[in-house]
Amino acid sequence: MTFDQEIKEYEQASFEGEDLSDLSLDGYRFTACSFKGAMLSALETHACTFMDCNFEYAHLNGSLHRASAFISCRFGGASLFGAEMVGCKGTASSFIKANTAGWVIRGGNFSYALLSGAKFKKDDLSNMNFSHADMQDCDLSFANLSGCDLSYAMLQGASLIGADLRGADITGTDLGQCRMKGTKIDLQQAVLLAQRMGASVE
């Protein structure tokens, strides 16, 4: 199907392999659409909604997304190098096996997202929502995670070396299997971690 900028809502449309690079989209809605293998380089979206869409093997290099929602979408094999998502929702979306090197996310909600193996080294992820997200084996070394909602997130095997966790909600999150060295935590978190290790804090 050929994309028409005059149409603001699409459902079950296929844009597989199409070149949609350099487009600027504001307020569009896509439901159960396929962008598999599409060229989306330098695409800009604002306040757009992508619900249950397929972005597998799509090229999103250098794209910019502001206040857009990617809900229950699939990004396996996609290239996100240089892509930015600012104030976006990635709720319940799967980014497993996507190329996340150079991917920037800021100030959004990625609760229940599948992010295992993603690379966020030195990134500013402060105040984001990763509640119940799968972040196993993520590289979060030297990342700013202050004020994040990490409640019930899965972080087994993740690197938190040099990361800043102060003010983050780690309720129900097991940090025991993370790599931690020079990790910054606050007093409340220290007490919680000590209690989980069996210590009696009086």
C-alpha positions in Angstrom: 0.0 0.0 0.0 1.3 3.4 -0.9 1.4 5.9 2.0 -0.8 9.0 1.6 -0.1 11.9 3.9 -3.7 13.1 3.5 -4.9 9.9 5.3 -4.4 10.3 9.1 -5.5 6.8 10.2 -4.4 3.4 8.9 -5.5 -0.1 10.0 -3.9 -3.4 8.9 -2.0 -1.6 6.2 1.3 -2.9 4.8 4.2 -0.5 4.1 6.7 -3.4 3.9 9.9 -2.3 2.2 8.6 1.2 1.4 10.8 4.2 1.5 9.2 6.7 4.0 12.4 8.5 4.9 12.4 12.2 5.7 8.6 12.3 6.2 7.2 14.5 9.0 4.1 13.0 10.6 1.9 14.8 13.2 -1.0 13.1 14.9 -1.2 10.0 12.7 -2.6 6.7 14.0 -1.5 3.2 12.8 -3.1 0.1 14.0 -1.8 -3.4 13.2 0.3 -2.1 10.3 3.5 -3.5 9.0 6.6 -1.5 8.4 8.8 -4.6 8.1 12.0 -3.7 6.2 10.8 -0.2 5.5 13.2 2.7 5.1 12.3 5.1 7.9 15.6 7.0 8.1 15.3 10.6 9.3 11.5 10.1 9.8 10.0 12.6 12.3 6.8 11.8 14.3 4.9 13.9 16.8 2.0 12.7 18.8 1.6 9.7 16.6 0.2 6.3 17.8 1.5 3.0 16.5 -0.5 0.1 18.0 0.5 -3.5 17.5 2.7 -2.6 14.5 5.6 -4.5 13.0 8.9 -2.7 12.6 11.1 -5.8 12.2 14.2 -5.1 10.1 13.1 -1.5 9.5 15.7 1.2 9.2 14.9 4.0 11.7 18.4 5.5 11.6 18.4 9.2 12.6 14.7 9.3 13.1 13.1 11.6 15.7 9.9 10.8 17.7 8.4 13.2 20.1 5.4 12.3 22.4 4.6 9.4 20.1 3.3 6.0 21.3 4.7 2.6 20.2 2.4 0.1 22.0 2.9 -3.6 21.7 5.1 -3.1 18.6 7.9 -5.4 17.4 11.3 -4.1 16.5 13.3 -7.3 16.1 16.2 -6.8 13.7 15.4 -3.1 13.3 18.2 -0.5 13.2 17.7 2.2 15.7 21.2 3.8 15.3 20.9 7.5 16.0 17.1 7.3 16.5 15.6 9.4 19.3 12.4 8.9 21.2 11.6 11.8 23.5 8.6 11.6 25.9 7.4 8.5 24.0 5.6 5.4 25.1 7.1 2.0 24.3 4.7 0.0 26.5 4.8 -3.7 26.0 6.9 -3.4 22.8 9.7 -5.8 22.0 13.1 -4.4 21.1 14.8 -7.8 21.4 17.6 -8.3 18.8 17.2 -4.7 17.5 20.4 -2.7 16.9 20.1 -0.3 19.8 23.6 1.1 19.5 23.2 4.9 19.5 19.5 4.7 20.3 18.4 7.6 22.6 15.3 7.4 24.8 14.4 10.2 27.2 11.5 10.9 29.6 9.2 8.2 28.4 7.2 5.1 29.6 8.6 1.7 28.6 6.8 -0.3 31.2 6.5 -4.0 30.3 8.8 -3.5 27.3 11.2 -6.2 26.2 14.6 -4.5 26.2 16.9 -7.4 27.1 20.4 -6.9 25.7 19.8 -3.2 24.8 22.8 -0.8 25.1 22.2 2.3 27.2 25.8 3.0 28.4 26.2 6.6 29.7 22.6 7.5 28.7 20.3 9.8 30.6 17.3 7.7 31.5 16.3 9.7 34.5 12.7 9.6 35.7 11.6 7.1 33.1 9.1 4.3 33.7 10.6 0.8 33.2 8.2 -0.9 35.6 7.9 -4.7 34.9 10.3 -4.3 31.9 12.6 -7.1 30.8 16.0 -5.4 31.0 18.1 -8.6 31.4 21.7 -8.3 30.1 21.3 -4.6 29.3 24.4 -2.4 29.3 23.4 0.4 31.8 26.9 1.2 32.9 27.4 4.8 33.9 23.7 5.5 32.9 21.6 8.0 34.9 18.7 6.0 36.3 17.9 8.4 39.0 14.2 8.8 39.8 13.3 5.9 37.5 10.4 3.5 38.1 12.3 0.1 38.0 9.7 -1.7 40.1 9.5 -5.4 39.3 11.9 -4.9 36.4 14.0 -7.9 35.4 17.7 -6.9 35.5 19.5 -10.2 35.7 22.9 -10.0 34.1 22.6 -6.2 33.5 25.6 -4.0 34.0 25.0 -1.2 36.6 28.7 -0.3 36.9 28.9 3.4 37.7 25.2 3.9 37.2 23.2 6.3 39.3 20.1 4.7 40.9 19.4 7.3 43.5 15.7 8.0 43.9 14.7 5.0 41.7 11.9 2.7 42.8 13.4 -0.8 43.0 10.4 -2.4 44.7 10.3 -6.1 43.7 13.5 -5.8 41.6 16.4 -8.2 42.2 19.7 -6.5 41.9 21.6 -9.4 43.3 22.4 -10.8 39.8 23.5 -7.4 38.3 27.1 -6.3 37.9 27.5 -3.4 40.4 30.7 -1.5 41.0 30.7 2.2 41.9 26.9 2.1 41.6 25.3 5.1 43.3 22.4 4.3 45.6 20.6 6.3 48.3 20.1 5.4 51.9 16.6 3.9 51.5 17.8 1.6 48.7 20.8 0.6 50.8 18.5 -0.5 53.6 16.2 -2.4 51.2 19.2 -4.2 49.7 20.6 -5.1 53.1 17.2 -6.5 54.2 17.0 -8.6 51.0 20.4 -10.0 51.9 19.1 -11.1 55.3 20.4 -8.2 57.4 18.5 -6.8 60.3 18.5 -3.0 60.0 17.8 -1.4 63.4 
